[in-house]
Amino acid sequence: MVIEAPAAEKMTGAIPLDVVEEPVVPSLTEDELLAMQPPPFGYNLRDSDNTWLVGSGDKFGMFSLQTYPTLPQDKKSGVISGIGIHWLNGPIVTDMPPRLLDFQIGWQSRQWLSETFGYDFTARVGAFGDFEGSARDGVRFPGHAVGYYRWDCQCDIVFGIEYLDRDDVQLLPVAGLILTPRDDLRLELVFPRPRVELRVSSHSSIYLAGELGGGTWDIERLNDVDDVVTYRDLRLLVGIANRREKGGEGGIEIGYSFDRELTYRSGLGDYSPGSTLLIRFIERY
């Protein structure tokens, strides 16, 4: 006796459903998922930090709590804001208020327009001072406009400007290369914020970085005299960062602050503090 297949099978050659095998999709570990996260995109990616510039006696010190006007990595544009509080230690050789404050608000936009070109733009307005008298001379308009050209998968060319609107430094060029010769090595050879990072595990990395520190504030000096003060230093930092499952990282930095200058718009009481240590806890998008 000849048993014929059902008509549907004769017409289509279909295989019965009960014998179809589903493809096996390999599952990824948490470490593998973290390692696959794309690198952060944007200029000066910090959300907040706590910084201690060690000082005592005639050596000017400062402890700062700061949140920065920066968008989270999952947003392309929007309103940004930041606040900073700085408690001062000394110096005894010139008069400074016990604390300084920063308030900033602005707009940021950043995205890749194509596979090869991206940009990061911010425009902000801020008030910087001790707010004991008029803060009019402490109003500043910092921002940056930075472009990225992807030469290939291992090299980004970075170019643009950073507008600090400080008494000592108004404008800085932004220029350099971001190189990723290996999956665990990222070289941000970009002025004015170079950074070399080595990933030691899927969660952790160590890095060496440099930066220009300081700011300009409107203050009230002795005898109720208004003045504007600028603090500047150069910083060399060694850091350890831990990546988080949902993106971003936190860590600790230990650094050396040198070439320090404290100058007044009036020219009265200018002072060069000695070099000192810096300890910082960071949050970075």
C-alpha positions in Angstrom: 0.0 0.0 0.0 1.3 3.5 -0.9 0.6 6.3 1.7 0.7 9.7 0.1 1.8 12.8 2.0 -0.8 15.4 2.7 -1.5 17.8 -0.1 0.1 20.8 1.7 3.3 18.9 2.2 3.4 17.7 -1.4 2.9 21.3 -2.7 5.3 23.1 -0.4 7.7 20.5 0.8 7.2 21.9 4.3 8.7 20.1 7.3 6.3 19.3 10.1 6.5 21.9 12.9 7.3 19.4 15.6 10.7 18.6 13.9 11.8 22.3 13.3 14.8 23.1 15.5 15.1 26.7 16.8 18.6 28.2 16.4 20.7 28.3 19.5 21.6 31.9 20.5 24.7 32.0 22.7 24.1 34.0 25.9 26.6 36.7 26.9 28.0 37.1 30.3 27.7 40.5 32.2 31.4 41.1 31.6 31.0 40.5 27.8 28.0 42.9 27.7 30.0 45.6 29.5 32.9 45.2 27.2 30.6 45.7 24.2 29.4 49.1 25.4 30.4 51.9 22.9 33.0 54.4 24.1 31.7 57.7 25.5 31.1 60.4 23.0 31.5 64.1 23.6 33.9 66.7 25.0 34.8 66.9 28.7 32.5 64.2 29.9 32.0 64.7 33.6 28.9 64.8 35.7 30.1 65.6 39.1 33.2 65.4 41.4 34.5 66.1 44.9 37.9 67.7 44.8 40.3 68.4 47.6 43.3 70.7 46.9 45.4 70.1 49.9 46.4 73.4 51.7 47.4 74.7 55.1 48.9 77.9 56.5 50.2 80.1 53.7 49.5 77.3 51.1 46.2 78.0 49.4 43.8 75.0 49.6 40.2 74.3 48.4 37.6 71.7 48.8 35.0 71.6 46.0 31.6 69.9 45.4 30.6 70.3 41.8 28.0 69.1 39.3 28.8 69.9 35.7 26.4 71.1 32.9 26.7 68.0 30.8 24.1 65.8 29.1 23.8 62.1 29.9 25.1 59.9 27.1 21.6 58.7 26.2 20.5 62.2 25.2 21.5 64.2 22.1 20.3 67.7 23.1 18.7 69.5 26.0 18.9 72.0 28.8 21.9 71.6 31.1 22.8 73.0 34.5 25.5 72.8 37.1 26.4 74.1 40.5 29.7 74.3 42.4 30.6 75.1 46.0 34.2 75.8 47.0 35.4 76.0 50.6 38.7 77.8 50.8 41.6 77.2 53.2 43.9 80.2 53.3 46.0 81.8 52.1 47.0 84.0 55.0 49.2 86.2 52.9 46.2 87.7 51.0 42.5 88.0 51.7 40.0 85.6 50.2 36.4 84.8 51.2 35.7 81.6 53.0 33.7 80.1 50.0 32.9 80.6 46.3 29.9 79.6 44.4 29.1 78.6 40.7 25.7 78.5 39.0 25.4 77.6 35.3 22.6 76.9 32.9 22.7 76.4 29.1 22.0 74.2 26.1 23.9 71.3 24.7 23.6 69.4 21.5 25.8 66.5 20.4 25.4 63.7 17.8 26.9 61.8 15.0 25.6 63.3 11.7 27.0 60.4 9.7 29.4 57.5 10.1 32.3 59.8 9.9 31.3 63.2 11.4 30.0 64.2 14.8 29.8 67.4 16.9 29.4 68.5 20.5 28.2 72.1 21.2 27.3 73.9 24.4 26.4 77.5 25.2 26.0 78.5 28.8 25.6 81.5 31.1 26.9 81.4 34.7 27.3 83.4 37.8 30.6 82.9 39.7 31.4 84.7 43.0 31.0 84.8 46.8 27.7 86.6 46.4 28.5 88.9 49.3 28.0 92.0 47.2 27.2 92.6 43.5 27.9 89.5 41.3 27.7 91.5 38.1 31.4 91.0 37.3 31.0 87.3 38.0 28.7 86.7 35.1 30.4 84.6 32.4 29.4 82.8 29.2 31.5 79.6 28.8 30.9 77.0 26.2 32.6 74.9 23.5 32.1 73.8 19.9 34.0 70.6 19.0 33.9 68.4 15.9 34.9 64.8 15.4 36.0 63.2 12.1 36.3 59.4 12.1 39.3 58.7 10.0 38.8 54.9 10.6 37.6 52.6 13.3 40.8 53.3 15.4 41.3 57.0 14.9 39.1 60.1 15.5 40.3 63.6 14.6 39.1 66.2 17.1 39.0 70.0 16.4 37.2 73.0 17.8 37.3 75.7 20.5 36.6 75.9 24.3 35.5 79.4 25.4 36.4 79.7 29.2 35.6 83.4 29.5 38.1 83.7 32.4 40.3 86.7 33.2 43.5 84.7 32.6 42.4 82.5 29.6 39.5 83.5 27.4 39.8 80.9 24.6 41.5 77.6 24.1 41.8 75.6 20.9 40.7 72.0 21.0 42.8 69.7 18.8 44.2 66.2 18.7 43.5 62.6 18.0 41.6 59.8 19.8 43.3 56.5 19.0 42.1 53.0 20.0 44.9 50.7 18.7 43.5 47.9 20.9 40.2 47.2 22.5 41.7 47.8 25.9 43.6 50.9 25.1 42.3 54.4 24.4 44.6 57.4 23.8 42.8 60.7 24.0 45.7 62.9 22.7 43.6 66.0 22.7 44.6 69.5 24.0 43.7 70.8 26.5 42.5 67.6 28.2 44.8 64.6 27.3 44.0 61.2 28.7 45.5 57.8 28.3 43.3 54.9 29.5 44.1 51.2 29.8 41.2 48.8 30.6 42.4 46.2 33.0 39.1 44.3 33.1 35.6 44.6 31.6 34.7 46.8 34.7 37.9 48.7 35.6 40.5 50.9 33.9 43.4 53.0 35.0 44.4 56.2 33.3 46.8 59.2 33.2 45.3 62.7 32.5 46.1 66.3 32.4 44.0 69.5 32.7 43.9 73.2 33.3 42.2 74.0 36.6 40.7 77.0 38.3 38.2 79.8 37.5 37.3 83.5 37.8 35.0 84.8 40.6 33.6 88.2 41.7 34.4 88.7 45.4 34.2 91.2 48.2 37.5 91.9 49.9 38.3 93.5 53.1 36.7 96.9 53.8 33.8 95.9 51.5 35.9 96.5 48.3 34.7 94.6 45.2 37.3 92.8 43.1 37.6 89.8 40.7 39.9 87.0 41.5 41.3 84.2 39.2 42.8 81.0 40.4 44.8 78.9 37.9 46.8 75.7 38.1 48.0 72.8 35.9 47.1 69.3 37.0 48.6 65.9 36.3 46.3 63.0 37.4 46.4 59.3 37.9 43.0 57.6 38.2 41.1 54.4 38.6 37.6 54.1 37.1 34.9 51.5 37.4 32.4 51.1 34.6 28.8 50.7 35.5 26.3 48.2 33.9 24.0 51.1 32.7 26.8 53.2 31.4 29.2 55.8 32.8 31.8 55.3 35.4 33.0 56.4 38.8 36.4 56.5 40.4 39.1 58.2 42.3 42.0 60.4 41.1 45.2 61.4 42.8 47.1 64.3 41.3 49.7 66.9 41.4 48.7 70.6 41.1 51.5 72.9 40.0 52.2 76.3 38.3 49.6 77.8 40.6 48.6 81.5 40.4 46.1 83.6 42.4 45.6 87.0 40.7 43.2 89.9 41.3 41.8 92.2 38.6 43.0 95.1 40.9 46.5 93.7 40.9 46.6 94.0 44.7 47.6 90.8 46.6 48.6 88.6 43.7 50.1 85.4 45.0 51.8 82.2 43.8 50.9 79.2 46.0 53.3 76.3 46.1 52.5 73.0 44.4 50.3 70.6 46.2 48.4 67.3 46.0 44.9 66.8 44.7 42.4 64.1 45.6 39.2 63.7 43.6 36.2 61.4 43.5 34.5 61.5 40.0 31.4 60.6 38.2 31.8 60.5 34.4 29.3 59.8 31.6 
